[in-house]
């Protein structure tokens, strides 16, 4: 039986990322944290969630909107980070293919 083996996959290091990618990563994280802060200030000004609606059904609806807002920002951040690491991995892969073994 032939068992496939994994090749030594080079690991990313700090030097594999461009200055622009690091700046983009920092912008993404700042945007995420700013969005979370804004949501917190709007919906939990004293540290506790204060729904603007009286009815429980409406409160659940409001909470879903808050979660959706945070989720969208989180997904944008994850997507951007995957894009950044994907570019760095592609460069690393291309570089390692050119290197003699």
C-alpha positions in Angstrom: 0.0 0.0 0.0 1.4 3.4 -1.0 0.8 6.1 1.6 1.1 9.7 0.3 3.5 11.8 2.3 3.4 15.5 2.7 6.3 17.5 1.4 8.1 19.9 3.7 5.8 22.9 3.4 7.7 26.1 4.1 6.2 28.1 6.8 5.6 31.8 6.4 7.8 34.2 8.3 7.6 37.9 8.8 9.9 38.5 5.9 7.4 36.9 3.5 5.0 39.8 3.9 5.4 43.1 2.1 5.2 46.4 4.0 1.9 47.0 2.1 0.5 43.7 3.3 1.4 44.4 6.9 -0.2 47.9 6.6 -3.3 46.3 5.1 -3.5 43.8 7.9 -3.2 46.6 10.5 -6.0 48.5 8.6 -8.3 45.5 8.7 -7.8 44.9 12.4 -8.3 48.6 13.1 -11.6 48.6 11.2 -12.8 45.5 13.0 -12.0 46.9 16.4 -13.4 50.3 15.5 -16.7 48.6 14.4 -16.8 46.6 17.6 -16.2 49.8 19.7 -18.9 51.7 17.8 -21.4 48.9 18.3 -20.5 48.7 22.0 -20.9 52.4 22.5 -24.2 52.4 20.7 -25.8 49.4 22.2 -24.0 49.0 25.6 -23.1 52.6 26.6 -22.7 51.6 30.3 -21.2 48.2 29.6 -24.6 46.4 29.5 -26.8 45.9 26.4 -29.7 48.3 26.5 -32.2 47.3 23.8 -34.1 50.2 22.3 -37.2 48.1 22.0 -39.5 47.1 24.9 -40.9 43.9 23.5 -38.8 40.7 23.7 -39.5 39.8 20.1 -38.3 43.1 18.9 -35.2 42.8 21.2 -34.3 39.5 19.5 -34.7 41.2 16.2 -32.5 44.1 17.3 -29.9 41.7 18.7 -29.8 39.9 15.3 -29.0 43.2 13.6 -26.2 43.9 16.0 -24.8 40.4 15.5 -25.1 40.8 11.7 -23.2 44.1 11.7 -20.3 42.6 13.8 -20.4 39.4 11.7 -20.1 41.3 8.4 -17.1 43.2 9.7 -15.5 40.1 11.1 -16.0 38.3 7.7 -14.4 41.2 5.8 -11.5 41.1 8.2 -11.0 37.3 7.8 -11.4 37.5 4.0 -8.8 40.3 3.9 -6.4 38.3 6.1 -6.8 35.2 4.0 -6.1 37.3 0.9 -2.9 38.7 2.5 -1.6 35.3 3.6 -2.6 33.7 0.3 -0.5 36.2 -1.6 2.5 35.6 0.8 2.1 31.8 0.5 1.9 32.0 -3.3 5.2 34.1 -3.4 6.8 31.6 -1.0 5.7 28.7 -3.1 6.9 30.3 -6.3 10.2 31.1 -4.6 10.7 27.6 -3.3 9.9 26.0 -6.7 12.8 28.1 -8.2 15.2 27.0 -5.5 17.4 24.0 -6.4 16.8 21.1 -4.0 
